Amino acid sequence: MPSRTDKLDALLLREISSIIQFDLNDPKIGFATVSEVSVSPDLNYAKVYVSFLGKGYQKRDGLDALRRSKGYIKTELSRRLKLRKIPDLTFIVDDSLDKAAHIEELINKTKTA
C-alpha cells in the first residue's frame, strides 16, 4: 500500500510536469522532463529530478530557469492542490539517461573489440 509521501510524490510529479510543459514560457527550459519527485518525510521539502534534452550548457540554463520559476511553480501548485503547505522545491538535474547511454556505448565498444 503506497504511503502518504509516495502519493504526494506522484501527485507533485504530475502537476509540476504539467506546469513546466504548459504554463512556463521560458525558452531556456527547452525540453525538460520531470523524472522523479521525492518528498521528505516531514513533507516540507521536495527534490524534483529533471532531465533535459541537449548539451551541458542547455541543461545548466534550463536548471537555472526552473530555479528562477520556483515561486511561480509553488503558487500554481497551491492553486491546483488542496494541501496545507506546499513543500519547498529543489530542482536537480537527472543525468541517469546520459549515464545509461555511456554504459551502453562502453558495452558496444567491448563487443566490437
C-alpha positions in Angstrom: 0.0 0.0 0.0 1.5 3.4 -1.0 2.5 5.7 1.8 1.4 9.3 2.1 4.7 10.5 0.8 4.5 8.1 -2.2 1.1 9.5 -3.1 2.4 13.1 -2.8 5.4 12.2 -4.9 3.2 11.0 -7.7 0.8 14.0 -7.4 3.6 16.5 -7.4 5.4 14.8 -10.4 2.2 15.0 -12.4 1.4 18.6 -11.6 4.9 20.0 -11.8 5.3 18.3 -15.2 2.1 19.9 -16.4 3.2 23.4 -15.2 6.6 23.1 -16.9 5.1 21.8 -20.1 2.1 24.1 -20.4 2.4 27.2 -18.2 6.1 28.2 -18.3 7.1 30.3 -21.3 10.8 30.4 -20.7 12.7 29.2 -23.8 15.8 28.4 -21.8 13.9 25.5 -20.2 13.7 23.8 -23.5 12.5 20.2 -23.5 12.5 19.2 -19.8 11.1 16.1 -18.3 10.4 15.6 -14.6 11.6 12.1 -13.9 11.1 11.8 -10.2 9.9 13.8 -7.2 11.0 12.8 -3.7 9.2 14.5 -0.7 10.9 14.5 2.7 9.1 12.5 5.5 8.0 15.8 7.2 6.5 17.0 3.8 8.5 20.3 4.0 10.9 19.7 1.1 10.7 18.0 -2.3 13.6 17.1 -4.6 12.5 17.4 -8.2 14.7 15.5 -10.6 14.6 16.9 -14.1 16.2 15.6 -17.3 16.9 18.0 -20.2 17.4 17.3 -23.9 20.5 18.9 -25.1 24.1 19.7 -24.3 25.6 20.6 -20.9 25.1 24.4 -21.2 21.5 23.8 -22.1 21.0 21.7 -19.0 22.6 24.4 -16.9 20.5 27.1 -18.4 17.3 25.0 -18.1 18.0 24.3 -14.4 18.7 28.0 -13.7 15.4 28.9 -15.4 13.5 26.3 -13.3 15.1 27.7 -10.2 14.0 31.2 -11.1 10.5 29.9 -11.8 10.2 28.1 -8.4 8.0 30.8 -6.9 5.5 30.6 -9.8 5.5 26.8 -9.7 4.8 26.8 -6.0 2.0 29.3 -6.5 0.4 27.2 -9.2 0.7 24.1 -7.1 -1.1 25.8 -4.2 -3.9 26.8 -6.6 -4.2 23.3 -8.1 -3.7 21.1 -4.9 -5.6 21.1 -1.7 -2.5 20.9 0.6 -2.0 22.7 3.8 1.6 23.6 2.8 3.4 23.2 -0.5 6.9 21.7 0.0 10.0 23.8 -0.8 11.2 22.6 -4.2 14.8 21.8 -5.1 15.5 21.1 -8.8 18.2 18.6 -9.6 19.5 17.5 -13.0 18.7 13.8 -13.5 21.6 12.6 -15.7 20.7 8.9 -15.4 19.9 8.7 -19.1 23.3 10.1 -20.0 25.0 7.6 -17.7 23.0 4.7 -19.2 23.9 5.8 -22.7 27.5 6.0 -21.8 27.5 2.5 -20.3 25.7 1.1 -23.4 28.4 2.8 -25.5 31.2 1.1 -23.5 29.5 -2.3 -23.7 29.2 -1.9 -27.5 32.9 -0.9 -27.8 33.9 -4.1 -25.9 31.7 -6.2 -28.2 33.4 -4.9 -31.3 36.9 -5.1 -29.9 
